[in-house]
Amino acid sequence: QVQLAESGGGSVQAGGSLKLSCAVSIRTLLTGDMGWYRQAPGKQRELVAAMTREGATNYADSVKGRFTVSRDNAENIVSLQMDNLNPEDTAVYYCHADYLFRGVWSAVWGQGTLVTVSS
């Protein structure tokens, strides 16, 4: 069973930084797009940042210039460096990955990690 293990959430003051990491349970699995979504209380889940296997990136407008997504294809790890955090970034952050298994593309979500930014 494919699973994602997230780490790095926590609490920080406004202006601070955090780094999230997410590892696929099967290191040799072929993955496609990998990235991060978030869901704040009372809001829908939204894309934060994603990266294709080839390195193309996509960011939410609200995080451009502050967040940086990266990935290690050999280790099947995707990370999110979050700088200059503000209270509006408070949310549960979910890792997401597309993967190919037995000729079928599927998707998997992490359990989520809480990021709290205080003013």
N, C-alpha and C positions, 0 to 999 in steps of 0.2 A: 504494500500500500504506500502510495506516495504521500509524504507529509512535508510541511514546511515548519521549520523551527526558527522563531523570531527571538531577537534579543536586542537590548539597548534602550528600551523605553524608560521613562522615569519622570521626575519633576525637575524643572529648571525655572529660573527667573527670566523675565523678558530680556531679550538681548543675548541670551546664552545659546549654547549649542548642545546638540545630542547627535549620536550616530546610531542608526538602526541597522541590524544585519539580519539576513534570512538565508538559511541553508536548506537545500533540498535533501530529503532523507536518502535518496539514491544518487550518489555523486556522479555516476556515469550516465544518468538519464539525459536524453536529448531534450533540452528546453528551448522554447521559443521566447516570446516576450516575457519579461519578468519586471515586476514593479511594485509600487506601493499605493494603496488607497487609504482613505481615512473616513471616519464617521464620527462627527461631533454629536452631542446630545440633541435629539429632536431634529436632526438633519439626515439627509440621505448620504449614503456612501459615495465618495467622489474620488476620482483619480488624482493622485498627487504627482507621481512621476513614474515613468516606465522606460525600459530600454529594450531594444531588439537584440537578438543574438549578435548582430553585426555592429551594434554600437549606436544606432540611432536613438535619440531620446525624445521624450514628450513630457512637458511639464504643465501643471496647472498654472494659470496666470498669476495666482496669488502667491506662488512660491518661487517663481522665476527670479534668479539672481541671489536666492538665499539657500535653496536646497540643491544638492547634487546627487544624482543617482549614478551608481557604478555597479559593475558585475564582474565576476570571475567565472568564465565559462568552464574552466578546467575543474573548479571546485563546486560549481553550481551554487554560487553565493551571490546575492544581490544586496547592496547596501544603500543607505540613504543618509547622507551627511546633511544635517539641518543646522543652519547658522542663523543668527539674528532672529531667533524665535520670538513670537509675540503671542499674547493670550488667545488670539483667534486660531492659532495652530493646535490648541488643546483638542484632543480627539483620541479615539482608538485607531491605531494604524495597523493595517492589514497588508501582509505580503501576498502577492499573487504570482502564479507562474503557469504558463502554458507548457505542456510537455507531450512528447510523442512516445507512445507505448504500444507495442504490437501493432504498429501501423495506424493507430488512431490518435488523433490529437485530442487532448483533454485539458482541463484546467483544475487548479487546486488553490485553496486559500489557507493562509495561516490562521491561527487562533486569535491573533490580535495582540498588540502591546499598547499600553496606555501612555500617552505623552501629555503631561500637564505643564502649562506655562503660566506662571503667576506674574502679575504686574507689580 
